[in-house]
Structure formats: structure tokens, C-alpha cells
Amino acid sequence: MKSENIKDLSEADTKQLLLFLIQEVQSIKDTQVPKVIFSTVKSVADFLEVSRSTVDRYIKDNTLIEGIHYIHENNKIKFIPESIFEFKRTWNKGSHKREQITSSITNVGASFDNFLTKLKAS
């Protein structure tokens, strides 16, 4: 892009800029998931913000499902990080926190929509 002023961007340059911004946001989003190894019930409990006995109960009552959320290996439980992250994202406990995050994301989206509207009007 040759223009320094966003108002002077061509439609093609604007689309290119938007694609770049979308990729950057996706990249940032992807890096927000910490690379964690859940080696103990306590580490999963801490992550889920519940007690160890609650995680034990989740395992006993199949809320956490063997083969999906964890596996037994050498008489130990090995948790599957991606499934534990998804469990936390979708589980009802603490849903108020997820609603706050969703609300924040919605507000950012609305601000971006306003920005695009103003950009198109210029």
C-alpha cells in the first residue's frame, strides 16, 4: 500500500488491509492458548477453578470422559490438554466469566464495524 492516509486507500488496498488484520487477530487468538501439560488432577483443578475432589467427581460421573478428556497410562491419568480447554470453554461452571469475555469480544466487533462504516463513508 502506497498511501499513508487510510482515507486514500483504494478498495483493493482496503480489502488487503482487512485480510491482513483478520490474519493478525487470528494469530493473536491462537497464541492466547497456553501450551500446558496437565500432569495432575490438581493442575486440571487449578485450571478449571474447581477443587481436586470436583475433578475426581467429574471423572467418576463421566463429566470428564475417558478417551476424550483423559486416558489411563501406566496406572496414571493423563489429561488431554485440548479437550480440557474445550471443556472449560463450554462447561456451565463459571459461565459468567465466559459471558464477560464474549461481551468484550462483541464490543470490539461493534467498534470494528463502526470503523468500517466510517471508512466506507470517507
Secondary structure, DSSP 8 states (H G I E B T S, - for coil): ---SSGGG--HHHHHHHHHHHHHHHHHHHHHTS------SHHHHHHHHTS-HHHHHHHHHTTSS-BTTTEEEETTEEEE-HHHHHHHHHH-STTHHHHHHHHHHHHHHHHHHHHHHHHHHH-
